[in-house]
Amino acid sequence: MSIQWMAKNLKNRIILSAGILSYMILLFMRVPLTRVIGDAGVGLFAPAFELFLLTTLVTSHGMSQAMSGIIRYRVKRERYRNADKVFRTAFFMNLFLGVAMALFLLFFSAWISDVLVLEHLSRMAVLAAVPCVFVSALIGVFRGYFSGYGLGGLTAHSQYLEKIAMFTGALLAGRMFHEYGEKVAALLHVEAYTHAFGALGAMLGVLASQLIALLHLLVLYFIYAGTLKGRLGQDNSRRAETRFEIQRMLLGNMIPLSVIAVISNLFMLADQRFFNYCMNITEKGAERTAQWGCYYGKFAALIGMGAALCCCFVHGMVGKISGAYEREEYRGMRERMGRAVRNVSMISFPMAIYLAVLAKPLAECCYGRPTAQITVLAGWVQKGAVICTLFAFSFLFGHLLYRMRMVKELFLSAVSAFVVHLLTAYFMVQRMAMGAEGLLASLILLFGVYMAVSFVLLNRRVKYRPDWFSGIIFPCAAAAVSGLVVFLLNLVLAEAVGAVLTILISLVAGLFFHVFFLMILRVIGEAELQEIPLGFLFILLGRNIGVL
């Protein structure tokens, strides 16, 4: 295997997984952010940031995906004038959408804070999100433009730059405004202003990242625009498409994806509303913001990073499966789907088990000395670790539905999961006053229902029958045995070497035994081993013991 091949393979994976890796950066941002502005600050930052993400899914991600496919189709057929017209039409459409959504947040900020999430002081951060929404709409247009012309590397670089700038900006501005908030709180004798200003600063850091990303894309546009527009002289368009036709195509591609994405991400706002209501009726309103900040900024970050890491290895499989489906190579499609299910099992099962076993040292490593709160957080992670597996399978089946243009089925999966989640959260959190424990249960049900419904609807078309032993049972058994190794090492090392070394040693040993038992059970072969780090060592070991 040549170094050039490895470098090219790594580059392709980085480009394909740009969205997931960028999302992981966002999740990891919450780890130091809780140290900078506190749990209560993160609790006030959460509604503004979630609203920003929701609008971004429509104006940036939704439009980018829609115009990318439409432009790519025309570029392949050398219909460059129509492709350029798609870009210009999408630009003005997203400009309008960005302004409309920004105005909505501006005029309804008080209602969002006071009624929707029951956090009055979160309004400061929500108002800071207003310009973010507008700028992200413009970002989405340029990313769709570059992606449509086959310049996906530029789009990936833009996403990484944006998220790194967001990470840095939120921390720096959050710290500055948090310190200013301490002075305001001391002057007014209201401690909550410390956290409110910290949340405001973090959101202004997000705004700075959006401006940096937009400036970067504008520079790239002026660099590449001349070359791309130079193709207009080679145009082979049969006719000039009207703006109305293009708008209808953009909306037809954008709306289903946007609606599904919004529904899939609304649950966090709904959860905060239920949680705050529950804390109010149980007379714990004073500590609700900090508790929600702990749930959102700590628990969701740890679980989310584990789930997103699993999805990085799934993304490339989706394209191969959907490609075989489009070519009507159904046998090859089912074989690839079997490998995808097996790979998800091999990755997500140990991830969930290791998170559960190492919950306490991970919490201590990320958030500081052992405290009562860290103990509670570790308990949440142990109970919610199964979400990694459910999310990974949901990601696989959901993306296959989308790539196979089964939009109605995807919509039904998202709506079913969201309705079940809402009902469960309402009864367990709001009616039964179970707090975070109820949220955990409803979150597990959310991804469980989404995974199950997506698989059933997908299977109605592809007629896939999983190999339960090699695809599910054997990977689960290997993960369980390696999890036992991690558990024993954690018991022995936790007090002796500290949290960081315990995690590193346990993970290295656990992954070694996981891969070793996969070889013993003949779930994994030389082809798969060649694609993992230090895979040649496992190949030599497997040949020596006669399992390869």
ROVO-469609 format. One record per residue (C-alpha): residue in one letter; x, y, z. Coordinates in steps of 0.001 Angstrom, whole numbers, padded with zeros to 6 digits, always signed. Example, Ala and Ser with C-alpha at 12.3 -4.5 7.8 and 13.67 -1.06 7.14 Angstrom:
2
A+012300-004500+007800/S+013670-001060+007140/
! end
This chain:
548
M+000000+000000+000000/S+001686+003220-001155/I+001979+006400+000865/Q+000322+008305-002007/W-002719+006006-001879/M-002979+006382+001891/A-002711+010174+001628/K-005363+010306-001104/N-007673+007994+000879/L-007254+010125+004003/K-007934+013297+001992/N-011134+011847+000527/R-012348+010758+003968/I-011648+014225+005378/I-013657+015830+002563/L-016535+013346+002807/S-016717+013615+006582/A-016290+017402+006720/G-019804+017967+008044/I-019474+015302+010747/L-015993+016367+011850/S-017144+019988+011954/Y-020063+018914+014127/M-017628+017134+016448/I-015693+020383+016860/L-018941+022097+017844/L-019644+019407+020423/F-016127+019527+021830/M-016443+023311+022118/R-018911+022788+024953/V-016248+021066+027086/P-014044+024137+027688/L-017034+026489+027348/T-018565+025112+030554/R-015292+025925+032319/V-015260+029469+030923/I-018873+030622+031409/G-020111+027928+033811/D-023010+025496+033551/A-025561+028276+034007/G-023910+030280+031214/V-024098+027306+028881/G-027742+026859+029895/L-028488+030415+028714/F-026320+029979+025612/A-028109+026748+024600/P-031416+028136+023212/A-029680+030808+021136/F-027175+028340+019715/E-029809+025692+018989/L-031976+028248+017180/F-028950+029303+015158/L-028287+025659+014225/L-031941+025131+013269/T-032003+028113+010924/T-028610+027116+009528/L-030007+023713+008607/V-032501+025486+006337/T-030603+028431+004880/S-027066+027063+004845/H-027165+023259+004772/G-030520+022824+003015/M-029887+025368+000262/S-026267+024255-000143/Q-027307+020633-000699/A-030158+021589-003025/M-028202+023924-005323/S-025117+021659-005273/G-027006+018776-006886/I-028785+021028-009397/I-025578+022804-010449/R-023619+019531-010634/Y-026218+018058-013022/R-025887+021036-015391/V-022095+021231-015204/K-021773+017548-016194/R-023864+018335-019298/E-021946+021578-019969/R-025027+023728-019374/Y-022921+026430-017764/R-025263+029387-018297/N-028103+027592-016543/A-025718+026535-013765/D-024700+030174-013276/K-028355+031184-013243/V-029025+028618-010500/F-026330+030253-008391/R-027730+033760-008863/T-031304+032631-008175/A-030247+030727-005050/F-028317+033768-003826/F-031367+036042-003846/M-033629+033320-002444/N-031313+032715+000484/L-030825+036435+000988/F-034582+036745+001434/L-034745+033687+003718/G-031852+034953+005835/V-033476+038349+006323/A-036874+036764+007104/M-035464+034368+009712/A-033297+037056+011279/L-036329+039357+011617/F-038335+036498+013128/L-035701+035954+015817/L-035478+039697+016407/F-039202+040292+016917/F-039936+037015+018734/S-036847+036911+020947/A-038863+037787+024061/W-041434+035065+023358/I-038703+032503+022688/S-036947+033295+025951/D-039944+033784+028244/V-042453+031281+026830/L-040667+028723+024671/V-037664+027852+026873/L-038650+029693+030103/E-035274+031459+030377/H-035745+035231+030444/L-032033+036119+030455/S-031347+033962+027405/R-032812+036792+025303/M-029446+038551+025205/A-027828+035574+023495/V-030871+035066+021211/L-030549+038660+019966/A-026852+038049+019270/A-027904+035106+017092/V-029901+037400+014754/P-026967+038490+012524/C-025542+034944+012655/V-028652+033657+010898/F-028310+036195+008081/V-024595+035596+007501/S-024963+031784+007540/A-027545+032066+004739/L-024940+033696+002488/I-022348+031095+003483/G-024653+028285+002341/V-024987+029749-001168/F-021249+029935-001812/R-020661+026439-000416/G-023344+025035-002702/Y-021767+026887-005633/F-018297+025418-005087/S-019631+021954-004360/G-021721+021990-007534/Y-018635+022722-009617/G-016752+019813-008056/L-014680+021892-005645/G-015711+019972-002534/G-012266+020481-000990/L-012892+024228-000765/T-016230+023608+000947/A-014606+021237+003448/H-011828+023729+004215/S-014439+026429+004727/Q-016341+024280+007225/Y-013198+023484+009204/L-012164+027143+009266/E-015617+028208+010423/K-015777+025665+013253/I-012231+026328+014466/A-012969+030068+014454/M-016239+029378+016297/F-014423+027268+018881/T-011824+029965+019502/G-014166+032944+019257/A-016809+031525+021606/L-014205+030793+024286/L-012367+034125+024047/A-015468+036322+023794/G-017253+034200+026410/R-014436+034749+028902/M-014263+038503+028216/F-018007+039038+028588/H-018207+036686+031577/E-015686+038850+033408/Y-017655+041963+032453/G-020841+040254+033634/E-019264+039698+037049/K-018880+043460+037405/V-022474+044071+036297/A-023731+041390+038701/A-021775+042925+041581/L-023198+046351+040771/L-026806+045171+040465/H-026522+042399+043083/V-027924+039869+040601/E-025606+036866+040081/A-027498+035695+036988/Y-026094+038574+034912/T-022656+036965+035108/H-023951+033937+033224/A-026118+036000+030847/F-023155+038100+029691/G-021023+034964+029355/A-023683+033437+027064/L-023870+036698+025101/G-020093+036698+024603/A-020075+033083+023423/M-022768+033881+020852/L-020828+036940+019643/G-017871+034594+019160/V-020116+032468+016944/L-020985+035616+014952/A-017281+036371+014465/S-016754+032848+013077/Q-019575+033342+010578/L-018055+036599+009342/I-014631+034935+008976/A-016138+032020+007023/L-018058+034391+004732/L-014942+036502+004075/H-012979+033331+003274/L-015638+032177+000790/L-015808+035624-000843/V-012039+035584-001395/L-012283+032097-002911/Y-015185+033214-005091/F-013203+036091-006567/I-010249+033751-007158/Y-012256+031022-008895/A-015156+032975-010395/G-013186+034064-013473/T-012195+030488-014299/L-015664+029084-013715/K-017437+031842-015636/G-014948+031374-018462/R-016812+028166-019238/L-019864+030161-020302/G-018400+030355-023811/Q-018518+026536-024009/D-022189+026397-023044/N-024331+023605-024510/S-027667+024571-022948/R-030592+023698-025153/R-032626+026528-023693/A-032396+029135-020969/E-034214+028032-017824/T-036506+030582-016192/R-036081+031846-012645/F-039452+030322-011753/E-038313+026870-012918/I-035098+027142-010940/Q-036881+028386-007811/R-039301+025463-008005/M-036412+022982-008343/L-034503+024553-005462/L-037526+024559-003186/G-038452+021015-004221/N-035008+019772-003190/M-034526+022078-000235/I-037832+021894+001637/P-037975+018104+002327/L-034373+018023+003542/S-034800+021179+005626/V-038067+020081+007216/I-036634+016690+008149/A-033450+018253+009530/V-035399+020804+011574/I-037734+018139+012993/S-034720+015963+013847/N-033085+018834+015782/L-036097+020438+017468/F-035984+017971+020326/M-033280+019879+022220/L-035434+023032+022467/A-038438+020926+023451/D-036342+019146+026087/Q-035213+022426+027625/R-038807+023629+027818/F-039990+020447+029533/F-036998+020394+031869/N-037434+024006+032973/Y-041152+023487+033560/C-040425+020386+035622/M-037861+022207+037746/N-040311+025067+038333/I-043143+022880+039596/T-040748+020943+041839/E-039548+024236+043316/K-036019+023852+041967/G-036170+026796+039599/A-033050+028406+041079/E-030798+025526+039980/R-032528+024595+036723/T-030296+026685+034429/A-027098+025162+035808/Q-028529+021645+035621/W-029640+022123+032040/G-026218+023554+031218/C-024646+020411+032672/Y-026976+018199+030607/Y-026539+020196+027386/G-022908+021221+027729/K-021457+018087+029330/F-023632+015010+028851/A-024774+015831+025299/A-021206+016752+024322/L-019680+013453+025506/I-022421+011290+023994/G-022570+013385+020822/M-018827+013172+020169/G-018934+009401+020533/A-021907+009137+018160/A-020384+011535+015606/L-017086+009615+015636/C-018984+006460+014691/C-020675+008290+011817/C-017318+009349+010317/F-016762+005723+009321/V-020288+005344+007926/H-020471+008342+005604/G-018413+006846+002763/M-020435+003594+002754/V-023696+005422+002053/G-022517+006712-001322/K-021396+003242-002468/I-024714+001636-001474/S-026867+004331-003080/G-024646+004270-006185/A-025224+000526-006606/Y-028956+001122-006115/E-029045+003779-008846/R-027213+001410-011222/E-029782-001286-010332/E-027026-003566-009050/Y-029255-004902-006298/R-027124-007889-005329/G-024042-005695-004959/M-026115-003143-003072/R-027235-005750-000513/E-023656-006982-000098/R-022438-003436+000528/M-025310-002847+002933/G-024341-005993+004839/R-020770-004710+005145/A-022046-001293+006257/V-024217-002837+008998/R-021297-004994+010127/N-018922-002002+010172/V-021392+000106+012150/S-021696-002741+014657/M-017915-003144+014930/I-017477+000588+015603/S-020560+001629+017572/F-020823-001337+019977/P-017369-000847+021541/M-017851+002930+021521/A-021029+002613+023603/I-019499+000056+025986/Y-016272+002035+026480/L-018226+005231+027148/A-020297+003462+029791/V-017275+001837+031458/L-015055+004936+031340/A-017812+007446+032112/K-016318+008609+035417/P-012672+009077+034309/L-013889+010745+031086/A-016031+013178+033087/E-013116+013916+035430/C-010709+014350+032518/C-012988+016788+030686/Y-014555+018700+033569/G-012191+018585+036530/R-012004+017074+040000/P-014497+014491+041234/T-017569+016200+042674/A-021182+015270+043273/Q-022033+016789+039896/I-019333+014737+038136/T-020770+011598+039737/V-024249+012507+038472/L-022836+013255+035009/A-021035+009891+034917/G-024327+008181+035766/W-026049+009964+032874/V-023306+008914+030465/Q-023484+005282+031615/K-027238+005188+031003/G-027139+007126+027745/A-024114+005424+026126/V-026433+003187+024060/I-027357+006337+022105/C-024020+006018+020240/T-025131+002738+018680/L-028691+003889+018001/F-027467+007140+016445/A-024933+005382+014196/F-027560+003010+012773/S-030049+005884+012482/F-027457+007859+010529/L-026852+004951+008153/F-030509+004139+007462/G-031638+007779+007368/H-028951+008812+004900/L-029721+005817+002701/L-033362+006896+002585/Y-032280+010377+001537/R-029760+009229-001084/M-032330+006827-002558/R-034797+009738-002760/M-037241+008108-000343/V-038163+011518+001066/K-041654+010561+002254/E-040259+007614+004178/L-037525+009788+005701/F-040110+012379+006725/L-042286+009684+008309/S-039305+008328+010288/A-038367+011772+011599/V-041947+012717+012521/S-042623+009361+014225/A-039466+009625+016328/F-040141+013254+017253/V-043760+012590+018279/V-042741+009618+020449/H-039992+011725+022015/L-042338+014635+022737/L-044979+012418+024330/T-042404+010547+026413/A-040674+013730+027540/Y-044002+015343+028380/F-045155+012503+030633/M-041812+011535+032155/V-040330+015000+032626/Q-043279+017336+032945/R-045965+015085+034465/M-043845+012627+036470/A-041163+015202+037357/M-038301+012812+036530/G-035992+015590+035329/A-032861+014535+033451/E-033617+010827+033920/G-036826+011287+031961/L-034967+013199+029254/L-032493+010335+028911/A-035257+007788+028472/S-037060+009919+025885/L-033798+010569+024011/I-033058+006837+023789/L-036583+006281+022476/L-036124+009078+019919/F-033153+007413+018224/G-034526+003920+018760/V-037797+004712+016982/Y-036007+006632+014222/M-033651+003696+013616/A-036416+001073+013628/V-038859+002971+011402/S-036104+003970+008950/F-034912+000365+008653/V-038426-001017+008124/L-039282+001561+005443/L-035900+001148+003753/N-036185-002618+003775/R-039523-002477+001990/R-037597-001325-001082/V-034146-002926-000831/K-035276-006308+000615/Y-032168-006599+002770/R-031860-009495+005245/P-029117-008940+007827/D-026589-011620+008722/W-027320-011625+012437/F-024191-013513+013462/S-021430-011722+011532/G-023339-008431+011371/I-024659-008046+014920/I-024012-010890+017398/F-020277-011492+016854/P-019316-007769+016845/C-021389-007336+020007/A-019643-010311+021655/A-016191-008971+020725/A-017128-005521+022064/A-018419-007057+025314/V-015196-009024+025911/S-013009-006001+025164/G-015316-003921+027390/L-014603-006344+030235/V-010874-005755+029694/V-011445-001981+029805/F-013543-002364+032974/L-010846-004381+034777/L-008089-001982+033750/N-010206+000956+034914/L-010611-000688+038337/V-006870-001294+038660/L-005523+001957+037220/A-008083+004622+038230/E-006533+005400+041601/A-002935+004664+040606/V-002257+006674+037432/G-005096+009195+037145/A-007961+009710+034716/V-005990+010571+031552/L-003604+007602+031620/T-006425+005274+032672/I-008426+006271+029607/L-005468+005968+027208/I-004241+002587+028476/S-007753+001147+028735/L-008733+002257+025223/V-005550+000944+023590/A-005924-002424+025324/G-009663-002563+024672/L-009330-001817+020954/F-006544-004400+020607/F-008692-007135+022145/H-011728-005994+020164/V-009933-006357+016829/F-008285-009598+018010/F-011625-011220+018878/L-013134-009987+015612/M-010359-011892+013841/I-010946-014978+015991/L-014666-014886+015124/R-013734-014297+011441/V-015823-011134+011280/I-012938-009100+009922/G-010451-010057+007223/E-007221-008777+005679/A-008999-006249+003456/E-010568-004508+006444/L-007394-004758+008538/Q-005379-002983+005841/E-007552+000115+006265/I-007069+000532+010018/P-003999+002019+011764/L-001295-000610+012421/G-003469-003133+010616/F-000402-004944+009245/L+000493-006012+012811/F-002904-007667+013196/I-002448-009337+009798/L+000886-010817+010909/L-000662-011918+014209/G-003669-013441+012479/R-001500-015393+010034/N+000687-016730+012829/I-002248-018044+014860/G-004053-019322+011770/V-007179-017140+011772/L-006311-015306+008517/
! end
